[in-house]
Amino acid sequence: MTSHNRQWLLRSRPKGLLQMNNLELVNGNHDVRPLKSGEIRIRNLLFQCAPTMRNWMSEPSNSLYRTIDLGTPVQALAACRVVESRNSRYPVGSRIIISSCWSEYDIIDVSELSPKFIPEGISAIESVGKLGINSLTAYFGITRIGQPRPGETLVVSGAAGSTGSVAAQIGRLKGCRVIGIAGGKNKCDWLMNECGLDGAIDYHTEDVNSALKDHCPNGIDIFYDNVGGQILQAAVDNMAKFGRIILCGQIAAYNQDGPAPAFSNMMRLIYGSIHMQGFLYSDYLDDIPKALNDLTSWMQSGDIITRLDVRSGFENLPSIFNALFDGSNQGSLLAVIDDDAHALA
Ligand SMILES: NC(=O)c1ccc[n+]([C@@H]2O[C@H](COP(=O)([O-])OP(=O)(O)OC[C@H]3O[C@@H](n4cnc5c(N)ncnc54)[C@H](OP(=O)(O)O)[C@@H]3O)[C@@H](O)[C@H]2O)c1
């Protein structure tokens, strides 16, 4: 049993970007107690940096899904190694992906959970970064809600990110003309030159509404939205008849107080016969094996490429997390806190 356990506690609710004074790094004794029956002790190896964690840090009224209580560790999805076990399904040494917290060690009662095992032969980094929640989200959003047909025009916001880049490439594989919206020339060049998109709009330097008119003269058939705000408004203004809007995320609103704002002019949806649907990847749990099968084969064949942005240091977690919001992350943002995250078994 470990005697130390560093943790990042949430001390106050951020206004805007997460600041160091919203957190406290403690060398506490939380979760160093002996295990009860059914519990496992895990060593966290890496954390996925998910934008929605910023919502969990907000007031309960602003976080519809979950809220991190003040004085408790920041919750996060982690890949981890079981280091002590009182549950025969999860022996010492197994590697799993589970909801944990910014803590070096954690105790989990797995009796009512079904954490995903990391298969032998792939690292925790690859399992979370390439075949993790973001790729599954992109897969279900595009295939189940977008239902793309060859020749249709798909526009993806946040297109150079972890979720967006996979969504855009699945659309391309399904025969769509794909236009990505991203921040900066480097990201737009990557989308065009490496991901094979048909067009890219740099929202830092271009007027998105008029750029969409240029790129999509017949309107947008499918809009996959990771961003919301002005970008969603511009897309709504350019939707084609019978278009589909896939609401995946609203990252532009996560650092603002209050609920994410809607776009104006609902009549566009009526006159355009437009279908708009929000979703969570977890709506499709039964379909995950097929999704992983498809994603794995597309990635192995090179039909879909992914970028991992792997950073390290437990003490750096807050600044690593904030890279999601200044756009400096180049693909799936992972915070590695133990070199064991590179191991293949
Ligand atoms: N529905 C679900 O089940 C589900 C699951 C996973 C993720 N998501 C959502 O998917 C979206 C992408 O998440 P991810 O983990 O893949 O992150 P990501 O796209 O890899 O990284 C976030 C990117 O968002 C862009 N961004 C940040 N602030 C922005 C702003 N104010 N306006 C416009 N763009 C901004 C930045 O790219 P630029 O440099 O291009 O601005 C940044 O690199 C998020 O909205 C997330 O909540 C939803």
The ligand as an ORCA input file, in Angstrom:
! r2SCAN-3c Opt
* xyz 0 1
  N     -20.674     14.329    -27.276
  C     -19.680     13.563    -26.812
  O     -19.893     12.399    -26.392
  C     -18.284     14.098    -26.836
  C     -17.185     13.260    -26.564
  C     -15.891     13.778    -26.693
  C     -15.704     15.116    -27.042
  N     -16.799     15.908    -27.249
  C     -16.642     17.319    -27.637
  O     -15.844     17.364    -28.809
  C     -15.190     18.625    -28.871
  C     -13.699     18.408    -29.164
  O     -13.106     17.758    -28.042
  P     -11.641     17.095    -28.179
  O     -11.383     16.382    -26.904
  O     -11.566     16.373    -29.465
  O     -10.672     18.363    -28.202
  P      -9.743     18.872    -29.396
  O     -10.627     19.225    -30.551
  O      -8.626     17.937    -29.626
  O      -9.132     20.192    -28.747
  C      -9.932     21.316    -28.535
  C      -9.848     22.285    -29.748
  O     -10.986     23.135    -29.718
  C     -10.667     24.346    -30.355
  N     -11.152     25.456    -29.531
  C     -10.876     25.705    -28.239
  N     -11.512     26.816    -27.810
  C     -12.194     27.277    -28.891
  C     -13.040     28.411    -29.120
  N     -13.331     29.290    -28.134
  N     -13.574     28.587    -30.360
  C     -13.283     27.710    -31.362
  N     -12.497     26.632    -31.216
  C     -11.965     26.421    -29.996
  C      -9.142     24.405    -30.504
  O      -8.833     24.148    -31.866
  P      -8.521     25.380    -32.869
  O      -7.061     25.676    -32.692
  O      -8.903     24.852    -34.196
  O      -9.360     26.532    -32.391
  C      -8.664     23.226    -29.662
  O      -7.477     22.660    -30.174
  C     -15.449     19.330    -27.556
  O     -16.519     20.234    -27.732
  C     -15.882     18.191    -26.648
  O     -16.683     18.618    -25.565
  C     -18.071     15.426    -27.157
*
